[in-house]
Amino acid sequence: MGDTLEFSDIYQEVKGSWNDGRLRFGRQSVVYKSSKTGKVDSIPAAELSQAQWRRVCLGQGIKLTTSTGHIYKYDGFRDTDFEKISEYFKAHYKVELSEKELCVKGWNWGTTKFSGPLLSFEVSDSPAFEIPLASVSQCATGKNEVTLEFHQNDEAEVSLMEVRFYVPPGDTATTEEGPEPVEVFRDSVLSKADVIQATGDAVCIFKELQCLTPRGRYDIRIYPSFLHLHGKTFDYKIPYSTVLRLFLLPHKDQRQMFFMISLDPPIKQGQTRYHFLILLFSKEEDLSLSLNMTEEEVEKRYGGKLSKNMSGSLYEMVGRVMKALVNRKITVPGNFLGHSGTQCITCSYKASSGLLYPLERGFVYIHKPPVHLRFEEVSCVNFARGTTTTRSFDFEIETKQGTQFTFSSIEREEYGKLFDFVTAKKLSIKNRGFKEKKGIKGKDDMLEDSDEDQHDAYLERMKEEGKIREEANDSDDSDGESDESFNPGEEEDDIAEEYDSKASASDSSAEEGDSDREKKKRPAKKAKVVKERKPRKKKPKDSGAPKRPMSAYFLWLNASRESIKAEHPGISITEISKRAGEMWRELGKEQKVEWDGKAEEAKKDYEVAMREYRESGGGSSAPSKKERKKKGGKRDEKNKKGTSGGGRERERERERTTGNDSFKSREFISSEESSSESDRGKGKRKRKGSDEEEVASTPPSSDSGSD
């Protein structure tokens, strides 16, 4: 048998809801870790005094009792696990795992027994049900009744509100000597119940602390068993047993500190639930604190973690007191440093800006709404492009339950640091394969402005359609040589027409076949191809031409550059330009007149030099743009005049050459002889001396076409 036994999918009942987790039996301790909250319960092996194996609603369960009076119950085991666990308990814990049957008779009359933090209702010496007294929020009594009210759990589908017990009155002699049985029952419940009563003085008080969630300023009163937030509108009492974790995180401005308290179950304000309590402190604010206890009591209760008189920064005092009373460690940022040198990243979550802290075991987002994601519950992460601009990116975290958290608007410079951090923590990156296939040079290349590295489906489709169109055009050109052209003025004699008596049925069938072939030959409609624009060719510069003159500002800058460098040693080129621009704007008009005059002189010298350069044959002798426009306008005027005068003569020449042959329908042809003659234009007559032309067609006689 090994040193440890581990079981997954083991459930623990917490205020009416089942939380799953992992249970491990070790030689030194029994450890249970909740999958939902990550809370760890550790039971030292030396404190185990009793173990019971019972049949419960989720299969088989184990009930462990310690020598200190604590009871732990875990469900979800199988029947075959009994022998393995029993042998392990005997070998390592020296405790026998006994089987215990529960009463399922359904009787409501029995006896109650208080064993540690449990109230057991037994029928015939067999437990029917057990009530954890830590879930009791209030206990009220009547004449012979005791009513137990319970804390509500928002995540439980069905909640138990209250249970009433009828306590029969005792004998008269007994009641005269001692208290009533109802009062004894109530006192036994309240001794172990989680009933918050602000009795006695607070250990210490922190006044007017700025709270981000819930928003406002609150006085925090520290009691031995709970924390009391007192505000102008709302009051909250937070038991230390509901505190899961403590965080102390620096603000990005390095002048403030966040102190975050994780709560389960959360505090309520109407329908709003606050899973985190976030306080904001200034680093410059100091405090001298004196505890409302004697030095002996402080030493006995907190074992050197606190002292009666303390002084220091306000956030340090609050953290020190909370750490001692809650008995939990304070989580601070690890070795992560962002691009700006801080331990957090500025981003947005659900349309509100905040700070994301990569910690050693998870991510924390502050502050609206606060988010804490442990690495254990993270399935994968993803680096995505920003939706609005390429200067930022989105960081997506997907949990094992399928929930996705998107932190957007992260500066592109933070990508390298965050990617290295996620890789070092061995988190699964969703788009890692795509990044490696591209073979990028740097880590920021994924976020470049150009879209050339991404697959453009639209461009690929346009290219495919362009290839199809080119192939179709080639096939049309090859088929066009054998196709017969359609000329309205020319008819073929050997074709049997519709009203031809010699036309046979086979001809009609042949025509149908030809028409079918023509339909098949018709190419389908092609999509338009997007033509790529060719880059414009720039004209080469003439190296022999005179240089263009500088403006007044650049003449002044060349004269003042050395003086600026002398005043600011080690200044960069960009800083020189910025400083020079500011100095030029501060110059008055009188000082700028001198440089404007120099710029005018330089311009005149340039014009003279350019004129001499062109006269000597240098540069291009092509006319300027203005001259080209003038010449082009003259040509257009000549073309207009030519077209207006000679337009009528050209139209008359076209009429003479082409004639005015009208197309004759084949419906008027009755025989082969008449059709051949009519095709040559027999029905046309021209009248001399008249500009109008009349076209007369002689209808074919019915006798000529019949034998």
Solvent accessible surface area in square Angstrom, and as a share of the most:
residue,aa,sasa,rsa
1,M,134,0.60
2,G,45,0.44
3,D,81,0.42
4,T,68,0.39
5,L,22,0.11
6,E,94,0.42
7,F,22,0.09
8,S,60,0.38
9,D,90,0.47
10,I,3,0.02
11,Y,70,0.27
12,Q,33,0.15
13,E,69,0.31
14,V,54,0.31
15,K,48,0.20
16,G,46,0.44
17,S,15,0.10
18,W,102,0.36
19,N,18,0.09
20,D,50,0.26
21,G,2,0.02
22,R,127,0.46
23,L,1,0.01
24,R,106,0.39
25,F,0,0.00
26,G,9,0.09
27,R,137,0.50
28,Q,152,0.68
29,S,27,0.17
30,V,1,0.01
31,V,27,0.16
32,Y,2,0.01
33,K,70,0.30
34,S,10,0.07
35,S,54,0.35
36,K,81,0.34
37,T,18,0.10
38,G,7,0.07
39,K,70,0.29
40,V,75,0.43
41,D,34,0.18
42,S,69,0.45
43,I,3,0.01
44,P,59,0.37
45,A,16,0.13
46,A,104,0.80
47,E,56,0.25
48,L,15,0.07
49,S,64,0.41
50,Q,83,0.37
51,A,1,0.01
52,Q,27,0.12
53,W,12,0.04
54,R,17,0.06
55,R,163,0.59
56,V,34,0.20
57,C,102,0.61
58,L,69,0.34
59,G,31,0.30
60,Q,16,0.07
61,G,2,0.02
62,I,2,0.01
63,K,23,0.10
64,L,1,0.00
65,T,30,0.17
66,T,6,0.03
67,S,83,0.54
68,T,85,0.50
69,G,32,0.30
70,H,99,0.44
71,I,32,0.16
72,Y,51,0.19
73,K,63,0.27
74,Y,1,0.00
75,D,13,0.07
76,G,25,0.24
77,F,6,0.03
78,R,169,0.62
79,D,98,0.51
80,T,110,0.64
81,D,6,0.03
82,F,46,0.19
83,E,124,0.56
84,K,86,0.37
85,I,0,0.00
86,S,14,0.09
87,E,99,0.44
88,Y,0,0.00
89,F,0,0.00
90,K,113,0.48
91,A,59,0.46
92,H,49,0.22
93,Y,16,0.06
94,K,166,0.70
95,V,18,0.10
96,E,122,0.55
97,L,7,0.03
98,S,49,0.31
99,E,119,0.53
100,K,71,0.30
101,E,130,0.58
102,L,54,0.27
103,C,18,0.11
104,V,139,0.80
105,K,115,0.49
106,G,75,0.72
107,W,146,0.51
108,N,138,0.71
109,W,172,0.60
110,G,31,0.30
111,T,83,0.49
112,T,47,0.27
113,K,106,0.45
114,F,73,0.31
115,S,56,0.36
116,G,32,0.31
117,P,39,0.25
118,L,8,0.04
119,L,0,0.00
120,S,9,0.05
121,F,17,0.07
122,E,26,0.12
123,V,4,0.02
124,S,79,0.51
125,D,117,0.61
126,S,32,0.21
127,P,10,0.06
128,A,33,0.26
129,F,88,0.36
130,E,33,0.15
131,I,10,0.05
132,P,44,0.28
133,L,0,0.00
134,A,57,0.44
135,S,16,0.10
136,V,0,0.00
137,S,31,0.20
138,Q,81,0.36
139,C,10,0.06
140,A,51,0.40
141,T,54,0.32
142,G,47,0.45
143,K,185,0.78
144,N,37,0.19
145,E,74,0.33
146,V,0,0.00
147,T,21,0.12
148,L,0,0.00
149,E,72,0.32
150,F,21,0.09
151,H,54,0.24
152,Q,55,0.25
153,N,22,0.11
154,D,75,0.39
155,E,97,0.43
156,A,15,0.12
157,E,178,0.80
158,V,127,0.73
159,S,45,0.29
160,L,105,0.52
161,M,124,0.55
162,E,70,0.31
163,V,32,0.19
164,R,154,0.56
165,F,19,0.08
166,Y,125,0.48
167,V,19,0.11
168,P,68,0.43
169,P,84,0.53
170,G,37,0.35
171,D,104,0.54
172,T,99,0.58
173,A,67,0.52
174,T,86,0.50
175,T,34,0.20
176,E,140,0.63
177,E,159,0.71
178,G,33,0.31
179,P,89,0.56
180,E,80,0.36
181,P,40,0.25
182,V,10,0.06
183,E,72,0.32
184,V,75,0.43
185,F,16,0.07
186,R,77,0.28
187,D,77,0.40
188,S,34,0.22
189,V,0,0.00
190,L,60,0.30
191,S,83,0.53
192,K,108,0.46
193,A,18,0.14
194,D,35,0.18
195,V,31,0.18
196,I,45,0.23
197,Q,104,0.46
198,A,51,0.39
199,T,101,0.58
200,G,64,0.62
201,D,112,0.58
202,A,13,0.10
203,V,5,0.03
204,C,7,0.04
205,I,78,0.40
206,F,4,0.02
207,K,148,0.63
208,E,99,0.45
209,L,6,0.03
210,Q,69,0.31
211,C,1,0.01
212,L,31,0.15
213,T,16,0.09
214,P,2,0.01
215,R,214,0.78
216,G,30,0.29
217,R,129,0.47
218,Y,13,0.05
219,D,30,0.16
220,I,5,0.02
221,R,79,0.29
222,I,1,0.01
223,Y,17,0.06
224,P,71,0.45
225,S,75,0.48
226,F,9,0.04
227,L,2,0.01
228,H,16,0.07
229,L,0,0.00
230,H,69,0.31
231,G,11,0.10
232,K,200,0.85
233,T,110,0.64
234,F,85,0.36
235,D,77,0.40
236,Y,13,0.05
237,K,89,0.38
238,I,3,0.01
239,P,20,0.13
240,Y,22,0.08
241,S,82,0.53
242,T,13,0.07
243,V,2,0.01
244,L,21,0.10
245,R,53,0.19
246,L,0,0.00
247,F,2,0.01
248,L,28,0.14
249,L,0,0.00
250,P,19,0.12
251,H,47,0.21
252,K,54,0.23
253,D,49,0.25
254,Q,91,0.40
255,R,164,0.60
256,Q,53,0.24
257,M,16,0.07
258,F,10,0.04
259,F,0,0.00
260,M,0,0.00
261,I,3,0.01
262,S,7,0.05
263,L,4,0.02
264,D,38,0.20
265,P,42,0.26
266,P,21,0.13
267,I,19,0.10
268,K,85,0.36
269,Q,50,0.22
270,G,65,0.63
271,Q,169,0.75
272,T,65,0.38
273,R,77,0.28
274,Y,43,0.16
275,H,86,0.38
276,F,27,0.11
277,L,0,0.00
278,I,0,0.00
279,L,1,0.01
280,L,26,0.13
281,F,6,0.03
282,S,44,0.29
283,K,69,0.29
284,E,152,0.68
285,E,88,0.40
286,D,103,0.54
287,L,57,0.28
288,S,92,0.60
289,L,15,0.07
290,S,69,0.45
291,L,2,0.01
292,N,88,0.45
293,M,20,0.09
294,T,71,0.41
295,E,113,0.50
296,E,129,0.58
297,E,87,0.39
298,V,4,0.02
299,E,106,0.48
300,K,183,0.77
301,R,134,0.49
302,Y,19,0.07
303,G,55,0.53
304,G,50,0.48
305,K,103,0.44
306,L,6,0.03
307,S,46,0.30
308,K,61,0.26
309,N,102,0.52
310,M,12,0.05
311,S,80,0.52
312,G,24,0.23
313,S,20,0.13
314,L,13,0.06
315,Y,30,0.11
316,E,82,0.37
317,M,8,0.03
318,V,4,0.02
319,G,3,0.03
320,R,101,0.37
321,V,0,0.00
322,M,4,0.02
323,K,96,0.41
324,A,11,0.09
325,L,23,0.11
326,V,14,0.08
327,N,111,0.57
328,R,79,0.29
329,K,171,0.73
330,I,42,0.21
331,T,50,0.29
332,V,80,0.46
333,P,20,0.13
334,G,19,0.18
335,N,141,0.73
336,F,15,0.06
337,L,95,0.47
338,G,4,0.04
339,H,106,0.48
340,S,68,0.44
341,G,48,0.46
342,T,12,0.07
343,Q,51,0.23
344,C,2,0.01
345,I,0,0.00
346,T,53,0.31
347,C,2,0.01
348,S,25,0.16
349,Y,16,0.06
350,K,145,0.62
351,A,110,0.86
352,S,32,0.20
353,S,81,0.52
354,G,11,0.10
355,L,16,0.08
356,L,0,0.00
357,Y,0,0.00
358,P,1,0.01
359,L,5,0.02
360,E,79,0.36
361,R,204,0.74
362,G,1,0.01
363,F,2,0.01
364,V,0,0.00
365,Y,1,0.00
366,I,4,0.02
367,H,51,0.23
368,K,125,0.53
369,P,55,0.34
370,P,26,0.16
371,V,15,0.09
372,H,34,0.15
373,L,7,0.04
374,R,22,0.08
375,F,34,0.14
376,E,91,0.41
377,E,33,0.15
378,V,10,0.06
379,S,51,0.33
380,C,18,0.11
381,V,1,0.00
382,N,28,0.14
383,F,5,0.02
384,A,26,0.20
385,R,59,0.22
386,G,15,0.15
387,T,129,0.75
388,T,129,0.75
389,T,61,0.35
390,T,49,0.28
391,R,127,0.46
392,S,16,0.10
393,F,0,0.00
394,D,12,0.06
395,F,0,0.00
396,E,35,0.16
397,I,0,0.00
398,E,51,0.23
399,T,8,0.05
400,K,135,0.57
401,Q,137,0.61
402,G,54,0.52
403,T,69,0.40
404,Q,94,0.42
405,F,35,0.14
406,T,49,0.29
407,F,1,0.00
408,S,34,0.22
409,S,66,0.43
410,I,0,0.00
411,E,94,0.42
412,R,36,0.13
413,E,69,0.31
414,E,5,0.02
415,Y,1,0.00
416,G,16,0.15
417,K,98,0.42
418,L,0,0.00
419,F,20,0.08
420,D,66,0.34
421,F,21,0.09
422,V,0,0.00
423,T,53,0.31
424,A,75,0.58
425,K,60,0.26
426,K,184,0.78
427,L,18,0.09
428,S,66,0.43
429,I,15,0.07
430,K,126,0.53
431,N,30,0.15
432,R,76,0.28
433,G,38,0.36
434,F,99,0.41
435,K,25,0.11
436,E,114,0.51
437,K,177,0.75
438,K,55,0.23
439,G,59,0.57
440,I,44,0.22
441,K,204,0.86
442,G,32,0.30
443,K,81,0.34
444,D,57,0.30
445,D,38,0.20
446,M,12,0.05
447,L,3,0.01
448,E,70,0.31
449,D,86,0.45
450,S,60,0.38
451,D,102,0.53
452,E,160,0.72
453,D,57,0.29
454,Q,82,0.37
455,H,148,0.66
456,D,73,0.38
457,A,68,0.53
458,Y,117,0.45
459,L,80,0.40
460,E,76,0.34
461,R,131,0.48
462,M,20,0.09
463,K,97,0.41
464,E,92,0.41
465,E,40,0.18
466,G,8,0.08
467,K,118,0.50
468,I,97,0.49
469,R,86,0.31
470,E,112,0.50
471,E,118,0.53
472,A,16,0.13
473,N,77,0.39
474,D,96,0.49
475,S,53,0.34
476,D,63,0.32
477,D,104,0.54
478,S,72,0.46
479,D,73,0.38
480,G,42,0.40
481,E,157,0.71
482,S,95,0.61
483,D,84,0.44
484,E,151,0.68
485,S,93,0.60
486,F,164,0.68
487,N,70,0.36
488,P,68,0.43
489,G,53,0.51
490,E,124,0.56
491,E,37,0.16
492,E,93,0.42
493,D,82,0.43
494,D,127,0.66
495,I,70,0.36
496,A,29,0.22
497,E,26,0.12
498,E,146,0.65
499,Y,137,0.52
500,D,24,0.13
501,S,96,0.62
502,K,151,0.64
503,A,39,0.30
504,S,57,0.37
505,A,85,0.66
506,S,72,0.47
507,D,56,0.29
508,S,56,0.36
509,S,64,0.41
510,A,55,0.43
511,E,99,0.45
512,E,113,0.51
513,G,25,0.24
514,D,64,0.33
515,S,46,0.30
516,D,73,0.38
517,R,141,0.51
518,E,101,0.45
519,K,129,0.54
520,K,169,0.71
521,K,136,0.57
522,R,170,0.62
523,P,75,0.47
524,A,82,0.63
525,K,202,0.86
526,K,54,0.23
527,A,44,0.34
528,K,172,0.73
529,V,59,0.34
530,V,92,0.53
531,K,179,0.76
532,E,141,0.63
533,R,233,0.85
534,K,180,0.76
535,P,121,0.76
536,R,229,0.84
537,K,196,0.83
538,K,190,0.80
539,K,173,0.73
540,P,129,0.81
541,K,197,0.84
542,D,68,0.35
543,S,118,0.76
544,G,52,0.50
545,A,25,0.20
546,P,39,0.25
547,K,185,0.78
548,R,194,0.71
549,P,48,0.30
550,M,89,0.40
551,S,58,0.37
552,A,13,0.10
553,Y,54,0.20
554,F,105,0.44
555,L,35,0.18
556,W,17,0.06
557,L,15,0.07
558,N,72,0.37
559,A,68,0.53
560,S,15,0.09
561,R,79,0.29
562,E,120,0.54
563,S,57,0.37
564,I,0,0.00
565,K,87,0.37
566,A,83,0.65
567,E,111,0.50
568,H,71,0.32
569,P,117,0.73
570,G,87,0.84
571,I,45,0.23
572,S,57,0.37
573,I,144,0.73
574,T,91,0.53
575,E,79,0.35
576,I,11,0.06
577,S,61,0.39
578,K,129,0.55
579,R,85,0.31
580,A,0,0.00
581,G,17,0.16
582,E,74,0.33
583,M,47,0.21
584,W,43,0.15
585,R,173,0.63
586,E,133,0.60
587,L,43,0.21
588,G,38,0.36
589,K,178,0.75
590,E,157,0.70
591,Q,102,0.45
592,K,48,0.20
593,V,97,0.56
594,E,100,0.45
595,W,39,0.14
596,D,69,0.36
597,G,33,0.32
598,K,88,0.37
599,A,18,0.14
600,E,98,0.44
601,E,112,0.50
602,A,33,0.25
603,K,104,0.44
604,K,128,0.54
605,D,94,0.49
606,Y,41,0.15
607,E,82,0.37
608,V,72,0.42
609,A,38,0.29
610,M,39,0.17
611,R,133,0.48
612,E,106,0.48
613,Y,46,0.18
614,R,155,0.57
615,E,136,0.61
616,S,92,0.59
617,G,63,0.61
618,G,19,0.19
619,G,42,0.41
620,S,91,0.59
621,S,120,0.77
622,A,64,0.50
623,P,47,0.30
624,S,61,0.39
625,K,147,0.62
626,K,159,0.68
627,E,86,0.39
628,R,123,0.45
629,K,156,0.66
630,K,140,0.59
631,K,105,0.44
632,G,25,0.24
633,G,32,0.31
634,K,133,0.56
635,R,152,0.56
636,D,77,0.40
637,E,105,0.47
638,K,146,0.62
639,N,94,0.48
640,K,140,0.59
641,K,149,0.63
642,G,42,0.41
643,T,82,0.48
644,S,88,0.57
645,G,58,0.56
646,G,19,0.18
647,G,24,0.23
648,R,182,0.67
649,E,110,0.49
650,R,125,0.46
651,E,98,0.44
652,R,141,0.51
653,E,99,0.44
654,R,142,0.52
655,E,120,0.54
656,R,177,0.65
657,T,113,0.65
658,T,99,0.57
659,G,39,0.38
660,N,97,0.50
661,D,103,0.54
662,S,53,0.34
663,F,108,0.45
664,K,56,0.24
665,S,42,0.27
666,R,90,0.33
667,E,112,0.50
668,F,134,0.56
669,I,19,0.10
670,S,35,0.22
671,S,26,0.17
672,E,88,0.39
673,E,133,0.60
674,S,37,0.24
675,S,14,0.09
676,S,25,0.16
677,E,72,0.32
678,S,26,0.17
679,D,38,0.20
680,R,199,0.72
681,G,21,0.20
682,K,133,0.56
683,G,9,0.08
684,K,59,0.25
685,R,167,0.61
686,K,167,0.71
687,R,149,0.54
688,K,203,0.86
689,G,92,0.88
690,S,55,0.35
691,D,148,0.77
692,E,137,0.61
693,E,91,0.41
694,E,80,0.36
695,V,74,0.43
696,A,47,0.37
697,S,75,0.48
698,T,105,0.61
699,P,113,0.71
700,P,53,0.33
701,S,64,0.42
702,S,99,0.64
703,D,117,0.61
704,S,73,0.47
705,G,30,0.29
706,S,75,0.48
707,D,197,1.02
